[in-house]
């Protein structure tokens, strides 16, 4: 029998026992930690008398039930649990375990990172700390005492600080109490010698909240942007959702080694340092915006994830999809709505649409898994957020707010289901919303085919849904979704906008008394996460006249995709697209948005339009089109660069960021020409610019197009920043993303650099993960890229299974490759699968890619 056990949603049953209160005492030493756990256990099911507590890699020292030591026949301990037999009613359980945080490379449970002790417990890390009912529907109130050497002056946990003091001359303690019941995955602890910045926030009812952000000593000055972002998020959540923070203190800790972006533990958020630390010397503009978004995301979880949590892990989108939508709308309010929406959809298409079309496609609410870590996916997060956006569109602003308030009021303090959120939305929808639930239970990206007929002022629009089958080949039913459209006259005059509701497989919509045969703008604002097919679309017209900012961008992207596909298939460039591109260059609009308009589709988007993928042809076509456009509009790109380049401007204002985005987009096109004058401009930008944003852009362009000049610039960059982990991540990314024939050998060589450490997820992501998105070389004909990544998956799986399975996801493209590449990749996938003691995480991903039922 396979050790890789499948877990099914249909097998869920409520807990037979629960825990009301938990007292934890951590006695932390350098080589080990003693954990004392006292629990009030409550029997929920009168005819069940055995209780199984989860526990992994624990050394059990002792345990007592109601103060008594049990005989050996009354309990059982195995690799994953402690089971008590024949227990009745409610009882107190005291368990003492010994754990070894400094040996914990999985970075789950309690581990040591760069001299700091910290935790990561979502989804099932708490069982690596103590025996517990480690499931989200068991919610307890925690009191925590942390004891450690005084070399770790900061001792933090969830809730409010109640007491602190000395144990002896060398050791001290701190006691924390969380008044709110929470599941074990939200427990957190930190012990370290940390720097910090402090501030405060006055809530809408006048309460003063203490705010602290902790980091490695010396990085305090990099925390101020995160602090401002936190205060903005707290204010926004009060104004938009009426949600006030509920504790006296809110702490954030930045950690270098972290599997995720951040974690919303109640009152003590633990963050990947990448999403906290920023200053003008180390952060790009994207870093600043990313920090603002992720800080907000974790804060918003206080209500959508903590106060109301998931009944089981199959409900993950209940908190993540909703909270992603909240952080997206927050970012839109704080920045350019147009640019934020474009960025969100780009991410959805490049990650989630690819996932939907591949072997690991799954519904937003999965019905089974082997390792829960594998379902922290773009489908659960980003597609889940799009579902919330569709609710918002279908209900309208006022009814959406009513439903959200109903959700908060009804389910506060509970562990609930996706169905409970749906119920709250349904109460304020004027009509039947039941069909909409299919978005949770069906997989794949639906396509809407649109055709039209027009006569005597009447437009008839036929919309036909094409719903893909599941990975297993099962047919699926039509979806329900909003579909915003607009009608324009030939001269660009706006006629009207309407929001249609698509429900049936085929629907007919009629528009009467029109002044002209209209031009159509479809799925405005990308209001539904679908593919739209409309053969009569007039892309040049929309690029010039569409008043929906997303759809103007969309028209440019779709026309570019058609042009690229024609170039791949025929070797010729559609000059109508090149002529229409001038409309984008001449657009009088927000500079950040203009930078987006000028961008060509990514290889990830382009490959979704091909039945079989040849990455050499795709990359060559994209580079050829970039170079052609640059040669036609060289003067215009030079003008954009000169007008917007100010190497002395260190501001991170929205205007300054926008100017940098536009001039760097122009520079990217110009560099494709590989001329000496442009090389000089790029070199000067690297050495003279004051912002990391401009330095990294120039460094990457030099590495891609002017490799000889890049060598000295890379050395200069390395020598300046080799002691700054955040910046070195950028250095490794530049190397592994380069368009150089020797890129793989440079990646291999970089692993031997003294800065690189395979135990640090951020470094693995920047060097190894980035190489998998360097499509030409990862998919090299000789299979060297596949072999290298397979080696890394096997090696890293022994260190950190969650990071390894994420890396294995690079092979999900297997099914769309030509037979030669597929055969070469298959050898490596089977080699991974044959590895002894392969983790559940990696086994699940690779077996699905190979369709091993």
N, C-alpha and C positions, 0 to 999 in steps of 0.2 A: 504493500500500500504506500502511495506517495505521502511524504511528510508535508506536502504543500496542501493544506486543507482549505477548501472553499467555504466561505461564510455567506449565508443567504438572508436577505431581508425577510423572506417569508417565514423564517425560523425564529424571528424575534419573539421573545416573551418577556413580560415585565419581571423585574428582579424578585426573587423569593425572599431576599433579605435586603435591607438598606442600612445606611449609616447616618445617624442624626448628627453626632458631634465627633470630632476627631482632634486629639491633642498630639502634636508631634514635637519631639525633641531631637535635634540634630547636634551631635557632639563631633565636630569636624577636626580631624587631624590630617597631617600631610599625606600619610600613606593609606588612610581609611577613614570612614565615617560610621559612627554608631547611630542608628535611628531607632528611637523608642516611639512606639505608636500605640496610643490608647483610644479605642473606639467604642462608642455606644452603638451596638448592633441591634437592629429591630427586625423581627420576623414579619414578613408581609403576607406569607402564604401559610395557612394553618396546617396543611398536611404535608409540608416539606420540612425535613429536619436535618438535612445535610447542607452545608454552605461551603462554597469554593471561592477562595480568595486568590486573585491573580498575583503572580510573583515570578520574576525572571532575573537570573544571575544574582540571587540574594543568598547570603550566608545567614541562616536562621540561628540565632543565639538562644532565644528562649521565647515562650509565650504562655499566657495564662488566660483562663476563662473565669470571670468573676473571682479573680484572685487565686485560682487553683491551677496547679499543673496537671495536665491531662495524661492519662496512661497512653502507651504507644498505640493501642488498638482503637483509640478514639479520634485519631487524626492520620492524615497521609500528606507527605511532602514529595512533590516531583519537580521536574525542571520548569514547570509553568504555573504551579499553584500550591496552595496549602488548603486542604479540605478538612473540615471538622464534621464529625459524624454525630448524629443523635443529639442535636442541640434544640432546646425548646424555648419559645418566647423570646424576650429581649435579654441581652447579656452584654457585659463589658469584656472586651478583648484587648489584651496587652501583648504586643509583639515587639521583640528587639531583633534587629537585623544589622548585619555588617556589610557595607558596600565599599567599592574601591573607585572613587571618582576619577583618579588620575589615570586609570587604565581604560576608561570608558571612551573609546573612539567613535562609537555610534552616535554620540552627542544626544542621547535620549536618557531621560531620568536626570540624576545629578552627575555632573561631570566637571572637569577642571579645564579651563581655557585661559591660556596666557596668564597664569597666576591667580585666576579668579575662579571660585566655585559658582556654578549656576545650573539652572534646570531647563529642560524642555520636555514637556509631558504630553503634548497633543501629538498623535491621538492616544497612544498607549504607553507613554514613558513612565508614568507614576509607578507602575508595577516593577520597575527597576530600582525603586527607592524603598518600598515596603510592601508587604502583602496587603491587598486592598480589593474592594469591589470596584475594579478600574473600568467603569463604564459611565457614559455621560448622564444616564438617568438615575444615578445614585448621587444625590446632592447633600453635602454635609456642611456644617459650620466648623471652621478650623481655628484652632489656637496653636501657634507655632513658637517654639523656643529654639533659637539658634545660638550655639556655643562654639567659639573658635578662639584661636590664638589672637593676641592683640595686633599681630602683623596684618590682620584682616579687620580693620576698624569699622567697615560698613557691613552690617548684618541686616539683610532685608528679607521681607516676605510679604504676603498679601495682607490687605486690610489696613488697619490703623495701628500705630505703634503704641504699646501699652506699658512697657517696662524695659529698663536696661540697667546693667551694672557689671561689677567685676566678680569673677569667680575666685581668682587668686592673682598673684603678681603678673602672670603671663596670659591668663585667659579671661574672656568677658562674654556677656550674653545679651540678647535682645529678645523681647517677646512681642509677637504680632497677633492681632485678633481680627478676623474678618467676620463682620456681623451678618453677611449675606451667605446663604447656602450656595455651594457651587460644586460642580463635578471635579473629580481629581485631576482632569487634564488642565484645569485652570490654576492648579497650585504652582507656586513659584518660590524660589529661594535664591539669594545671591549673597556671597561672602567674599569681600575683597578689599584691597587698598586702592581706592578709586578717587579720582577727581570728580567734581560735580559743579553744576550751576543750579541756582535756585531762583524761583519766582513765585508768583501767586496769581490766582484767578478768583474774581468775585462772581458768584453765580447769580442767576436771575432772581433768587430769593434772598440775596445778600450774604450768603455763606462764603467765607474765605478759604480757598483750597490751596494747600501747600503743593508746589510743583518742583520736582527735582529730576534732573537728568544726570546720570552717572556714566563715567567713561574712564579709560585708562588715564593715569596721571599725565599731564602735559597736553591733553586733547580738549581741555575745558573750553577753549576759545572756539572750537568747532561745533559747539552744542547750541549756539544762540539761534540759528535758523530753525532748528528742531523745536526749540522752546516757543518761538513765535508761531510756528505752525501748530503746535499743541493748543495754544491759547485761541488761535483762529478757529480751530476745530471745535473747541468747547463752546465758543460763542455761536458758531454756525448751527451746532446741534440743538442749542436752545431755541434759536430763532426759527429754524426750518422744521424741527420735529418736536419741539417742546421738551427735550430731554435734558435734565440737569444731572451733573455728576453727584454721586451719592456717598463718597467717602470723604475723609478730612485731608487725605494726602494722595497724590498721584505720582508714582515713581516710574522712570524709564531707565534701563541699563543697556549700554551698548557693548556687545560682545563680538570679538573677531571671528570665533569659530561657532557657526550657527547654521543648522540645516535649512532653515526657512528665512523669509524676509524679516519676520517679527512675530511676536506672540502676545496675545491680548490678556494674559493672566490678570486676574482682578486686582487692580490698583498697583501692579508691579509688572509693567510691560518689559519683556526682554527682547532686544532688537539686534539683528545683524548690524554691525557698526556701519556698514555701507548705507543704511537708511537712517542714520542719526548724524554722523559727523560730516561737516562741510565748512570750508572757508574758501576764499578766493584762490588760495595757493593749491588746494587739493581737489576741488569739486568742479565738475562741469555744470552747465546750465541744466542739463537733464538730471544730474544728481540733485540739484536744489529742488526741482519740481517733483522728483521721485520721493524725496524725503518728506515734503509737505503732504503728498498723497498717502504714504504709508503711515506716517504719524497719525494722520486723521483716521485712516482705516482702523488702526488698532484702538484708538480712542472710541470710535463709533461702536466697536464691538462691546463696549461696556453695557449697552442696552441690547444690541442685536448680536447676541452670542453669549453674554455673561448673565445679565438679568433674565433673559430668555435664551435658553440653550437648546441643544439638540437632544431628542429622546435617544437616538442611536446614530451611528456614524453614517448610515445611509441617508440621513437627513442633513448632511454637511452643507449643502447649498442653502439651507434655511438660514444659516448665519453668514456664510461666505458670499453667496450670490447677492444677498440683500446688502451686506456691508460694502462689497465692491461697488454696487450701484450708488450707495450713499457717498463713498469716497470719490467716485467719478463726478457726481453732481456737485460736491464740494469743490473739487479741483476746477470744474467748469465755472463756478461762481468766483473763484479766486483768480482765475487766469482767463485766457481766451477760450470762450465756449467752442468756437469753431475748431481750434487746434486740438483741444482736449478730446472732442468727439472724434476727430480724425484719428488721433493717436489710439483711442480705445478700439475703434473698428480695425485699424491696422493690426493691432495686437490680436484681436479676435480672429481675423482672417489668417494671419501668419501662423498662429498656434492652434486655435480651436477648430477652424475649418479643416486644417490638415488632420487634426485628431479625429474629427467626424468622418473623414474620408479614408481612415486607415484601420488597421487591424485591432486597435485598442479603443475604437469608438464605443461610447457608452452613453446612457441617458444622463441627464442632469442629476437625477436620483437613481444611482446604480441599484441593481437588484442582487449583486453578488460581488465578492472580492476575495482575494487570497491575502493580500497585504493592504491595509487601509492607507498606508503611506502613499500608495500609487494612485489614490483618488483625490489628491490635492492637485487637480488638473484644471486646465483652461476651461473645460466643459463645465465643471462644477462652479468655478469662480466667474469667468467672463461671460459664458453663455447664461449662467445663472443670473448675472447682473442684467443681461439683456431681457430676460423674462420679467424682472422687476420693472424695467423700463417700459415693457409692453403693458403691464398692469397699469402703470402711470398714464400711458397714452389712452388706453381703453376706458379707464375710469374718469380721467380728467383730474386736474389739480385738486379741486375741493374734495371730491370723493376719495381720492387717493389718501389725502390727509386724514379724513374720517376713518378710513380703513386701517391706517397705521396706528392711529390712537386707539382704535378698538383692539388691535393686536396687542399693543403694549398693556392696556388696561386689563385685558382678559387673561393673558398668559404670563404676566410678570411673576418671576420666581419659579417658573416651571420648565421642564424639559419636554419639548413639543415636537410636532411633525410638520413636514411641508404641507400636509392637508390642513393643519390648523391655520397656517398663514393664508392658504387659499380660501378657507372659510371667511377670514376677516376681509379679504379683498372682495369676495362674492357678495357680502352683505350690502355693498354700496355700488354694485354694478347694475345698471338698468337693462336687464336681459338675462340670458342663460350663459353662464361662464364655464359650464362643466367641460366643454370640449377643450378649453384652454389647458386643462390639466395634462393633456398629451405631451406638452413641452417637457414635463418632468419625467415621463416614462418612455418616450420614444427617442431614438438616437438619430444622428445624421442631420445634414443641412437640407431643408426643403428648397426646391426651386419653383419659382412662379414664372410661367410663360405668359407673356402679355401680347395680345394681337388687337388690332383695331379696324373699324370701318367707319367712314364718315360720309354723310350726305345731308345736304340742306340744313346745316346748323345742328345736326345731331351726331354725336360721337357714341359709338358702341364699343365698349372695352371688354374683351373676353380674357379672363384670368384662369389659367389652368395650373393646379398644383401638381408637382411631381415630387412624391415623397420617397426617399431611398429606402431600400430594404435594410434590415439589421445586418450586422456582421455575420450572423448565422443564416442569413438569407430569408428571413421572415418578412412578409409584407407589413406595411404600417399604414395607419389611417391618416386622413387629411388633418392638418393643423388649423388652429384658429389664431389669427394675428391681425393687428392694425396695419394698414398699408396707405401711407400718405402719398397723394399725388397732386400735381399742379398742372394747369393748362396755360400755355402762352400762345400769343399770336406770332406770326412769322417775323414781325418787326421787333420782337422781344417784349411786347406789352403783356403784362401779367393779367390773366383772366380770372382764375380762381384756384383755391386749394381745398381739397377734401380728404378726410380720413375714411377710407373704406375698411370694412371688416371682412377679411377673407376666412371662409369656413368650409365651403364645399370644394370638391375636386375641381369642378368647373363652375365659374360664375360669370354673369353678364351684368355690366354696369352701363347705364345710359345717361348721357349728359346732353340736355336739349338747349335750344336757343343760344347757341354759341355764335359769336361774331365772325369766326373764321375757322378754318381747319387747324386744330391746335397742335402745337408741339408739346410733348409730354415730359414731365420730370417725375420719376417714379421712386417709390420707397424713400421719400425725403427724410433727411436726417438719419437715414438707416434705421427707421423706426421698428423694423423687424429683422432678425438675424437670418436672412435668407439670401439666396441667389436669384437675381432677376434677369430674365432673358426677354429682350425686346429687340427684334431684328431691325426695326425702323428707327431706332434711336439716332437722333441727330447730335452727335457729340460736339462738333464745332459750334453749333448753336448754343448748347448748354454751357460750354466752356466760356462763351461770351456773355450770355444773358441770364443764366439760372440764378435766382435770388436766394436759393437755399445753399448755404456755404458748403455743406457736406456734398451735396449733389453736383456742385460745380467741380469740386475736387474729384468726385467719383467719375464724372464724365471724362476728365483728363486722364484718370487712371485707366478706365476702360478703353479709351481710344489708344492709349499707349500699349495696353495688352494686345489689342488687335494688331497694332503696328508691329510689335515684337513677334507675334506668332506668324505674321506674313513674312517678316524678315527671316525667321527660322525656316519656314516652309519654301520660300521662293528666292531668298537672297536679296530681295529688294525692299527699300524703305518707302512707306506711304508718305509722300511729300505733303499731302493734305494735313496729316497730323503735324508735321514739322511747321507748316504755315500756321496752323491753329495754335501752336505752342507760343506764338508771338502774343496772343491774347493774354496768356499767363504772365509773360514778361512785362507787358504793358499795364497789367491790372493795378488799379489804384486802390489798394486794400491794406489791411493790417500786415505788417512785414512778416510776422511769424506765420500767418496763414499763407502768405505769398510763398514763403520758403517751402511750405507743404505742397502748394499747387505745382511748383517747379520740379518736384521729386518724381522720378520714374518708379514704376512698380518694382517691388523686391523680387528676388529669385523665388522666394517662398510663394508669393502670389502668382508669379508666372507659371510655376510648375503645377499649380492647381488647374490650369487651363489645358494641360497636356494629358493625353491618354497614357503615353509612355514617356518617361523623362530621360533626356540626354543632357546632363548638366553642362557638358562642354559647349553644346550648341546654345543652351539657354544663357550661359555666362557670356559667350562670345557675342550673341545678339544684343544683350543689354549693353555691353561695353561699346559695341559698334554704334548703337543708337545714341548713347551718351556722347560719344566722340563726334558723331555727325551733327547733333544739335549744337554742341560746343563750337564746332567749326563754322556753322551758319550764323550763330549769334555770339560770336566771340566778343565783339564790341559791346554788346548789351550786358554780357556777363561781367566784363571788365568795369563797366559803369556801375553796375550794382555793387561790385566789390569795393570800388573806390568810395562810393557814396556812403557805405555802411561800415567800412572798416575803421576802427579806432582802437589801436593796440594798447592805448593808455587807459581806456575806459574799463574800470574794474567793477562797475555797478552790476548788481544782479536784479535791477528793476526789470519790469516786463518789457519796456522799450529797448533797453540795452540788450536783453536776451534776444529779442526779435531781430534787431539789427545784426547781431552775431549769427543768428540762424540763417538769415538771408545771404549775407556775404559769404558764409561758409558753404552754402549750397552752390553759389556761383563759383567758388574756388574749386569745388569738387568737379564741376563740369570742365572748368579751364584746365585742370591738371590732367585730364584725359588726353589733352593734346600733346603733352610731354615736351613742351617747348622750353627753351632755356630761360626766357623772361618769366614764365610762370613758375619755374623751379625757384627762381630768385625770390619771387613774391612769397611762395610757400615757405621757403627757408627763413626769410625775414620774419614772417608771422610766427614761426616756431620760436625763434630766439628773442624777439622783441615784445611779444604780447604779454600782458600782465595777468591774463586769466588762464586757468587750467583748460577751460573750454577751447580756447583758440590754440593753445599749445598741442593738446592731444589731437585736435582735428588736423593741424598741419603735420604733426608727426606721423599720423596714419597715412596721410596723402603722400608724404615723402616715401614712406615704406612701400606704398603701393605702386608709385609711378617713378620715383627717382631713388632707387635703392642705394646707389653709391653715396649720395648726400645723406641718406637716412642713417647710414652707419654711424657717422659722427654725432648726429642729432640723438640717436638712440643711446649712445654712450653718455652724452651730456645729460639726458633725461635720467638714465639709470644712476649716474653718480650723484645727481641732486636729490633723488627721491627713494633711494634703495632702503632707507629706514622708515619709510611711510607705507604701511601695508595697503592703505586705500589707493594710493597713487600707483603702487606697483601692480595692482590688479589691472589698471589701465595699460601699463607697459606690456604685460603679458597678453592682453587682448589685442593690442596693436600687432604684436608678433604673430599670433595665431590666426588673425583674420586677413593677413597680407595676401595680395595677389602675386605671389612669388613662387616660382617652380620649386624652390628649396624650402617651402614653408614647413613641411612636415619635419625635416631634419632640424630646423630651428626650434620647433616645438619640443622635439625630443631633447635637444641640447638644453633648452630652458628648464627642463625638469631637474637638471643637475645644478641649477643656480642655488646659491646659499639662501636666497630669499624664498624660494619655492618650497612648499610643504604640502604634501598630498593629504595630510590630515586636516587641512584648513579648507572647508568647502568653497569659500570665495575664490581662493587661488585655483582650485580645480575648475570652477566655472569659467574663470577668466582665460585660462590657458587651454584646457582640454575641451570643455563644452563649446567654447567659441570655435575651435577647430572643426567641430562637427557641422557648424553652420557656414564653414568655408567650403561651399558645395563642390567646386571644381576639384579640390584636392582631397577632401574626405572621400569623394566618389572616384578617385583616380582609377584608371583602367587596370592597373596592376594589383589592385586590392590592398595596397599598403595602408591607406587610410582606414579601411575596415579592420585590418589586422591590428593596427595600433590601438584603435578604440576598443576592440574586443579585449586586448591585453589589459587596458586600463579598467574596463568594467570588471574583469575577473580580479584584478589586484585590489581595486577600491572596495569591491564587495566584501572583502575580508576585514576592511577597516570600518566602512560606513555604508551599509546596505541601501540606505535611502538615497545617497548621492550616486551610488552605482546604478541603481534602477533608473534614475533620472537620465544618466548618461546613456544607458541602453536604449532609451527612447529615441535616440538619434537614428536607430535602425528601422523606425516605423515606416519609412518610405519604401521598404522592401517590395511591397506589392505592386508599385508603379514603375519599378526599374525595368530596363530591357533584360533579356534573358541572360546575357553575359554578366552584367553587374549583379543580377539577382543570384546567380550561381556562386559567384565569388563571395557575396555577402552571406549567403546561406551557410557556407563552410564555417564562417566566423560565429554565426549565431548558434550553430550546432555545437561548436567548441565551447561556447559560454554555457549552454544548457547541460553539457556533459561534465561540467566542473563539479567536483565533490563539495558537498556542504554549501551549495549555492543558496543564497537567502531567498525567502519567500518573495521579497520585493522584486529582485531581478528575475527570478524564475517566472513570475507572473507576466512581466512585460515581454520577455523573450519568447515564452511559449505561445503567447497570443500572436506575436509577429509571425511565428512559424506555423500558426494555426494548429497547435498541439492540443487536441481536445482531451 
